[in-house]
Amino acid sequence: MRYKWIWLCLCFLALSPEILLAQLAPENDRLAARASNLLSYIAVDYGDAVDGGKLLDTGLYQLQQQHAIQALQLVLQLPDRPGRNSLEKGITELGKAIERRESGKTVRRRANELADRLAALYQMQRSPAHTLPAASLAMPLYQERCASCHGGQGEGGVSGPGFLEASRIGNFSLYDLYNTLDPTVDEIHGLDIDGSLTVWQRWALAVTVAAFSVQGQLPPAADIAERYPALVGLPGLAVTRPVELPADAQKALMWWRAHPHLVRALEPPLARADGLLQLALTDYRSGDKAGAYHKLMLAYREGYLPLRSQIEVRDQVLMSQLQSRWQLLRSQVLTGAPNTKVIASFQDLRAMLASAQTRIEPAVDRGYKFFGALLLFIVALVLGLTLWWGLRRKKLSKL
């Protein structure tokens, strides 16, 4: 009996680091999300406090200084990883840039860059696994929870800013807006307002808020989606800040993220599969193997299976290789294969999906080009025959 207890104690000691890490993971996620939230506020609000080195709003300026200090303190509480020292230095330099009253554009870019580095370093989940809902679905919830402060149509109120100014809302990604709706991350919204919201409701409200600034606008030209395919699908639709993009992409993203239910038709083939695999890999690297497996299977069922027959028509060998890769990765995640092998399998599968993407799209493109060329040839032929007949008739009339 005594040996049995000794064996159990040894097993517990062997497992305790993993148990401890599992318990600390949610707290680390919260700390990272809070730091990201503060950096986002600096990026958005600093320009309203300082212009050309001059103070416009002393109280708002001092708040930006506090945000930089708090963000650094939060990062210092996170686990030490390769790259954290550089992140700490970056936030320290951001604080100095604020002290020097550098331009709003410079501070904004630094703050956003640091938020992105923080997300990459600590494998933050900044995009939903499921597709984003239409803005109208959360409007009743917005009226119930948000309208008293921000106005019924996002026009703003006495105690809350408005959402109609595109230049301001364009500074936020959808994730930034989602992040402000978590009372454990953002101190502005209390538990009485946001405490009972589900993850889906927060994403839905983020879309609703983003939609106010583009009400009544026409959709962007379809060719813009072809030039910026990463912006019409997840995670790009959720994590990209419009302000950092060229003018045409900026305006397009503002509209796309306000109408995600309409944008799905613009998403390139296999983009959903790749986006979900990217999210699954993020989960896996952060230690959430259950979340990684769930997103992996979503990627297979919702992103790959609907297009498998098209891939098979174009390249049967490639389809067979893809099937094998999906099965291998699923098995590795379930059986606890070494991390290096699992991560390599994720990367291999994403590379093969990229190859399948090119196998699907060029055939369509060549078809359009062929029919376009054929149409031009027919038009030219008709014009040539018309011209020839006109000249012939003139000659005959002279005779």
C-alpha positions as CSV (number, residue, x, y, z in Angstrom):
1,M,0.0,0.0,0.0
2,R,2.8,2.3,1.0
3,Y,4.5,1.8,-2.4
4,K,1.3,2.6,-4.2
5,W,1.1,6.0,-2.5
6,I,4.8,6.6,-3.4
7,W,4.0,5.8,-7.0
8,L,1.0,8.1,-7.1
9,C,3.0,10.9,-5.6
10,L,5.7,10.4,-8.2
11,C,3.1,10.5,-11.0
12,F,1.6,13.7,-9.6
13,L,5.0,15.3,-9.4
14,A,5.7,14.3,-13.0
15,L,2.4,15.7,-14.2
16,S,2.3,18.8,-12.0
17,P,4.2,21.1,-14.4
18,E,1.6,20.4,-17.1
19,I,-1.2,20.9,-14.7
20,L,0.3,24.2,-13.5
21,L,0.8,25.4,-17.0
22,A,-2.8,24.6,-17.9
23,Q,-4.0,26.6,-14.9
24,L,-1.7,29.5,-15.7
25,A,-2.6,29.6,-19.4
26,P,-6.0,31.5,-19.0
27,E,-4.3,34.1,-16.7
28,N,-1.5,34.6,-19.2
29,D,-4.0,35.0,-22.0
30,R,-5.8,37.6,-19.9
31,L,-2.6,39.5,-19.2
32,A,-1.6,39.5,-22.8
33,A,-5.1,40.6,-23.9
34,R,-5.0,43.5,-21.4
35,A,-1.6,44.7,-22.6
36,S,-2.8,44.5,-26.2
37,N,-5.9,46.5,-25.3
38,L,-3.8,49.3,-23.8
39,L,-1.5,49.4,-26.8
40,S,-4.6,49.7,-29.0
41,Y,-5.9,52.6,-27.0
42,I,-2.6,54.4,-27.4
43,A,-2.7,53.8,-31.1
44,V,-6.2,55.2,-31.4
45,D,-6.2,58.1,-28.8
46,Y,-2.7,59.5,-28.8
47,G,-3.3,61.6,-32.0
48,D,-6.2,63.4,-30.2
49,A,-3.9,64.3,-27.3
50,V,-0.8,65.6,-29.3
51,D,-0.5,67.3,-32.6
52,G,2.8,68.7,-34.0
53,G,4.4,68.3,-30.6
54,K,1.8,70.5,-28.9
55,L,-0.6,69.2,-26.2
56,L,-4.3,69.3,-27.3
57,D,-5.6,67.4,-24.2
58,T,-3.5,67.2,-21.1
59,G,-5.7,64.6,-19.4
60,L,-5.8,62.3,-22.4
61,Y,-2.0,62.7,-22.9
62,Q,-1.3,61.6,-19.3
63,L,-3.7,58.7,-19.8
64,Q,-1.5,57.5,-22.8
65,Q,1.6,57.7,-20.5
66,Q,-0.2,55.6,-18.0
67,H,-1.2,53.1,-20.6
68,A,2.4,52.6,-21.8
69,I,3.5,52.0,-18.2
70,Q,0.7,49.6,-17.5
71,A,1.3,47.7,-20.7
72,L,5.0,47.2,-19.8
73,Q,4.0,46.0,-16.3
74,L,1.6,43.4,-17.7
75,V,4.2,42.1,-20.2
76,L,6.7,41.7,-17.3
77,Q,4.2,39.4,-15.6
78,L,4.1,37.1,-18.7
79,P,6.3,34.0,-19.0
80,D,9.8,34.8,-20.3
81,R,10.2,33.7,-23.9
82,P,12.8,34.4,-26.6
83,G,11.7,37.8,-27.9
84,R,10.2,39.2,-24.7
85,N,13.2,41.4,-24.0
86,S,12.8,43.0,-27.4
87,L,9.1,43.5,-26.7
88,E,9.9,45.1,-23.4
89,K,12.4,47.5,-25.0
90,G,9.9,48.3,-27.7
91,I,7.2,49.3,-25.1
92,T,9.8,51.3,-23.2
93,E,10.7,53.1,-26.4
94,L,7.0,53.7,-27.1
95,G,6.8,55.4,-23.6
96,K,9.8,57.6,-24.5
97,A,8.2,58.5,-27.9
98,I,5.1,59.6,-26.0
99,E,7.3,61.6,-23.6
100,R,8.9,63.3,-26.6
101,R,5.5,64.0,-28.0
102,E,6.3,62.5,-31.3
103,S,3.8,62.5,-34.2
104,G,0.5,60.6,-33.9
105,K,1.3,58.5,-36.9
106,T,4.6,57.4,-35.5
107,V,3.2,56.5,-32.1
108,R,0.2,54.7,-33.7
109,R,2.4,52.5,-35.9
110,R,4.7,51.6,-33.0
111,A,1.8,50.8,-30.7
112,N,0.1,48.6,-33.4
113,E,3.4,46.9,-34.2
114,L,4.0,46.1,-30.6
115,A,0.4,44.7,-30.2
116,D,1.0,42.4,-33.2
117,R,4.4,41.2,-31.8
118,L,2.8,40.5,-28.4
119,A,0.1,38.5,-30.1
120,A,2.6,36.4,-32.1
121,L,4.9,35.9,-29.1
122,Y,2.2,34.7,-26.8
123,Q,0.0,32.9,-29.4
124,M,-3.0,35.1,-28.8
125,Q,-6.2,33.9,-30.4
126,R,-7.4,37.0,-32.2
127,S,-9.8,35.5,-34.7
128,P,-13.0,33.5,-34.3
129,A,-13.1,29.9,-35.5
130,H,-16.6,30.3,-36.9
131,T,-17.7,32.7,-39.5
132,L,-18.6,36.3,-38.5
133,P,-22.3,37.1,-38.3
134,A,-24.2,39.9,-40.0
135,A,-24.2,43.3,-38.2
136,S,-28.0,43.2,-37.9
137,L,-28.0,40.1,-35.7
138,A,-26.5,41.9,-32.8
139,M,-28.4,45.2,-33.2
140,P,-31.0,44.3,-30.5
141,L,-28.2,43.4,-28.1
142,Y,-26.5,46.7,-29.0
143,Q,-29.7,48.7,-28.2
144,E,-30.0,46.8,-24.9
145,R,-26.4,47.1,-23.7
146,C,-24.7,49.9,-25.6
147,A,-27.1,52.5,-26.9
148,S,-27.5,54.4,-23.7
149,C,-23.9,55.4,-23.8
150,H,-23.0,55.4,-27.5
151,G,-26.3,56.4,-29.1
152,G,-28.9,54.3,-30.8
153,Q,-27.1,54.5,-34.2
154,G,-23.6,54.9,-32.9
155,E,-23.8,58.7,-32.9
156,G,-22.3,58.9,-29.4
157,G,-23.7,60.2,-26.1
158,V,-22.8,62.0,-22.9
159,S,-20.8,59.1,-21.4
160,G,-19.5,57.3,-24.5
161,P,-17.8,58.1,-27.9
162,G,-19.6,57.7,-31.2
163,F,-18.8,55.1,-33.9
164,L,-19.6,57.1,-37.0
165,E,-16.2,58.6,-37.6
166,A,-14.5,56.3,-40.1
167,S,-11.0,57.8,-39.4
168,R,-11.3,56.7,-35.8
169,I,-13.0,53.3,-36.2
170,G,-10.4,52.5,-38.9
171,N,-7.7,52.5,-36.2
172,F,-9.3,49.4,-34.6
173,S,-9.3,45.9,-35.9
174,L,-12.4,43.8,-35.2
175,Y,-10.3,42.0,-32.5
176,D,-9.5,45.4,-30.9
177,L,-13.2,46.1,-30.7
178,Y,-14.0,42.6,-29.4
179,N,-11.3,43.0,-26.8
180,T,-12.9,46.1,-25.3
181,L,-16.0,44.1,-24.6
182,D,-14.3,41.8,-22.1
183,P,-14.6,43.2,-18.6
184,T,-11.5,41.1,-17.4
185,V,-9.5,42.9,-20.1
186,D,-11.0,46.4,-20.4
187,E,-11.8,48.4,-17.2
188,I,-14.1,50.8,-19.0
189,H,-16.9,48.3,-19.4
190,G,-18.0,46.7,-16.1
191,L,-19.3,43.2,-15.3
192,D,-22.8,44.6,-15.2
193,I,-22.6,45.5,-19.0
194,D,-20.3,42.9,-20.5
195,G,-20.0,40.2,-17.9
196,S,-22.7,37.9,-19.3
197,L,-21.7,38.3,-23.0
198,T,-20.6,35.1,-24.8
199,V,-17.7,35.0,-27.2
200,W,-20.1,34.9,-30.2
201,Q,-22.0,38.0,-28.8
202,R,-18.8,40.0,-28.5
203,W,-17.7,39.2,-32.0
204,A,-21.2,40.1,-33.3
205,L,-21.2,43.4,-31.4
206,A,-17.7,44.2,-32.8
207,V,-19.2,43.7,-36.3
208,T,-22.2,45.9,-35.4
209,V,-19.9,48.7,-34.1
210,A,-17.7,48.5,-37.2
211,A,-20.8,48.8,-39.4
212,F,-21.9,52.2,-38.2
213,S,-19.2,54.2,-40.0
214,V,-20.0,52.7,-43.4
215,Q,-23.8,52.9,-43.3
216,G,-25.3,53.6,-46.8
217,Q,-22.0,53.1,-48.6
218,L,-21.8,51.0,-51.8
219,P,-19.7,47.8,-51.8
220,P,-16.1,48.1,-53.2
221,A,-15.3,46.9,-56.6
222,A,-14.9,43.1,-56.9
223,D,-11.4,43.3,-58.3
224,I,-10.1,44.8,-55.0
225,A,-10.9,41.4,-53.3
226,E,-8.8,39.7,-56.0
227,R,-5.9,42.1,-55.2
228,Y,-6.2,41.7,-51.4
229,P,-7.5,38.1,-50.9
230,A,-6.2,37.8,-47.3
231,L,-8.6,40.6,-46.2
232,V,-11.9,38.9,-47.2
233,G,-11.4,35.8,-45.0
234,L,-10.4,35.0,-41.5
235,P,-8.1,35.7,-39.7
236,G,-7.2,38.7,-41.9
237,L,-10.8,40.1,-41.7
238,A,-10.6,40.1,-37.9
239,V,-7.0,41.2,-37.1
240,T,-6.2,43.8,-39.8
241,R,-6.5,47.5,-39.0
242,P,-7.7,49.5,-42.0
243,V,-5.6,52.5,-41.1
244,E,-2.4,50.6,-41.9
245,L,-3.5,49.7,-45.5
246,P,-3.4,51.6,-48.9
247,A,-6.4,53.8,-49.5
248,D,-8.3,51.4,-51.7
249,A,-7.8,48.4,-49.4
250,Q,-8.6,50.6,-46.4
251,K,-12.0,51.6,-47.7
252,A,-12.7,48.1,-48.9
253,L,-11.9,46.5,-45.5
254,M,-14.1,49.0,-43.7
255,W,-17.0,47.8,-45.8
256,W,-16.1,44.1,-45.8
257,R,-15.8,43.7,-42.1
258,A,-19.2,45.4,-41.7
259,H,-20.8,42.9,-44.0
260,P,-19.0,39.6,-43.4
261,H,-22.1,37.6,-44.4
262,L,-21.8,39.1,-47.9
263,V,-18.0,38.8,-48.2
264,R,-17.9,35.0,-47.9
265,A,-18.7,34.8,-51.6
266,L,-15.4,36.7,-52.4
267,E,-13.3,34.4,-50.3
268,P,-10.8,32.5,-52.5
269,P,-11.2,28.7,-52.6
270,L,-9.5,26.9,-49.6
271,A,-9.0,30.2,-47.8
272,R,-11.2,29.1,-45.0
273,A,-9.3,25.8,-44.6
274,D,-6.0,27.7,-44.4
275,G,-7.4,30.3,-42.0
276,L,-8.7,27.7,-39.6
277,L,-5.4,25.7,-39.9
278,Q,-3.6,28.9,-38.9
279,L,-5.8,29.3,-35.9
280,A,-5.4,25.6,-35.0
281,L,-1.6,26.0,-35.1
282,T,-1.8,29.1,-32.8
283,D,-3.8,27.0,-30.4
284,Y,-1.4,24.1,-30.6
285,R,1.6,26.3,-30.0
286,S,-0.1,27.9,-26.9
287,G,-0.7,24.4,-25.5
288,D,-4.4,24.2,-26.2
289,K,-4.4,20.8,-28.0
290,A,-8.2,20.4,-27.7
291,G,-8.8,23.7,-29.3
292,A,-6.3,22.9,-32.0
293,Y,-8.0,19.6,-32.8
294,H,-11.4,21.3,-33.0
295,K,-10.2,23.9,-35.4
296,L,-8.3,21.3,-37.4
297,M,-11.5,19.3,-37.9
298,L,-13.5,22.5,-38.8
299,A,-10.8,23.2,-41.4
300,Y,-11.2,19.8,-42.9
301,R,-15.1,19.7,-42.9
302,E,-15.9,23.3,-43.7
303,G,-12.9,24.4,-45.7
304,Y,-11.5,21.4,-47.5
305,L,-14.2,18.8,-48.0
306,P,-16.5,21.1,-50.1
307,L,-13.7,21.6,-52.6
308,R,-12.1,18.1,-52.6
309,S,-13.9,17.0,-55.7
310,Q,-12.6,20.1,-57.6
311,I,-9.1,19.3,-56.5
312,E,-9.5,15.7,-57.6
313,V,-10.6,16.8,-61.1
314,R,-7.6,19.0,-61.5
315,D,-4.9,16.8,-59.8
316,Q,-5.9,13.4,-58.4
317,V,-2.4,12.8,-57.1
318,L,-2.4,16.0,-55.1
319,M,-5.8,15.2,-53.7
320,S,-4.5,11.8,-52.4
321,Q,-1.5,13.5,-50.9
322,L,-3.8,16.0,-49.1
323,Q,-6.0,13.3,-47.7
324,S,-2.9,11.5,-46.3
325,R,-1.7,14.8,-44.8
326,W,-5.0,15.5,-43.1
327,Q,-5.0,12.0,-41.6
328,L,-1.4,12.2,-40.5
329,L,-1.9,15.6,-38.7
330,R,-5.1,14.4,-37.0
331,S,-3.4,11.3,-35.7
332,Q,-0.4,13.3,-34.5
333,V,-2.5,15.7,-32.6
334,L,-4.6,12.9,-31.0
335,T,-1.6,10.7,-30.0
336,G,0.6,13.5,-28.7
337,A,3.4,13.3,-31.3
338,P,6.5,15.5,-30.7
339,N,5.7,19.2,-31.1
340,T,8.3,19.7,-33.8
341,K,6.7,17.0,-36.0
342,V,3.2,18.3,-35.4
343,I,4.2,21.9,-36.3
344,A,6.0,20.6,-39.4
345,S,2.9,18.7,-40.4
346,F,0.8,21.9,-40.0
347,Q,3.2,23.8,-42.2
348,D,3.4,21.0,-44.8
349,L,-0.4,20.8,-45.0
350,R,-0.8,24.6,-45.5
351,A,1.8,24.5,-48.2
352,M,-0.1,21.7,-50.0
353,L,-3.3,23.6,-49.7
354,A,-1.6,26.6,-51.3
355,S,-0.6,24.3,-54.2
356,A,-4.1,23.1,-54.5
357,Q,-5.3,26.7,-54.6
358,T,-3.2,27.3,-57.6
359,R,-4.4,24.1,-59.2
360,I,-8.0,25.3,-58.8
361,E,-7.7,28.9,-59.8
362,P,-5.5,29.0,-62.9
363,A,-8.0,26.7,-64.8
364,V,-10.7,29.2,-64.1
365,D,-8.5,32.1,-65.1
366,R,-7.5,30.4,-68.3
367,G,-11.1,29.8,-69.1
368,Y,-12.0,33.4,-68.7
369,K,-9.0,34.5,-70.8
370,F,-9.9,32.0,-73.5
371,F,-13.5,33.2,-73.8
372,G,-12.4,36.8,-73.5
373,A,-9.9,36.3,-76.4
374,L,-12.6,34.4,-78.4
375,L,-15.1,37.2,-77.9
376,L,-12.5,39.8,-79.0
377,F,-11.7,37.7,-82.1
378,I,-15.4,37.5,-83.0
379,V,-15.9,41.2,-82.5
380,A,-12.8,41.9,-84.6
381,L,-14.0,39.5,-87.3
382,V,-17.5,41.1,-87.5
383,L,-16.0,44.6,-87.6
384,G,-13.6,43.4,-90.4
385,L,-16.3,41.9,-92.4
386,T,-18.5,44.9,-92.0
387,L,-15.7,47.2,-93.1
388,W,-14.9,44.9,-96.1
389,W,-18.6,44.8,-97.2
390,G,-18.9,48.6,-96.9
391,L,-15.8,49.1,-99.1
392,R,-17.1,46.5,-101.6
393,R,-20.5,48.2,-101.9
394,K,-18.8,51.6,-102.6
395,K,-16.8,50.0,-105.5
396,L,-19.9,48.4,-106.9
397,S,-21.9,51.6,-106.7
398,K,-19.2,53.4,-108.7
399,L,-19.5,50.8,-111.4
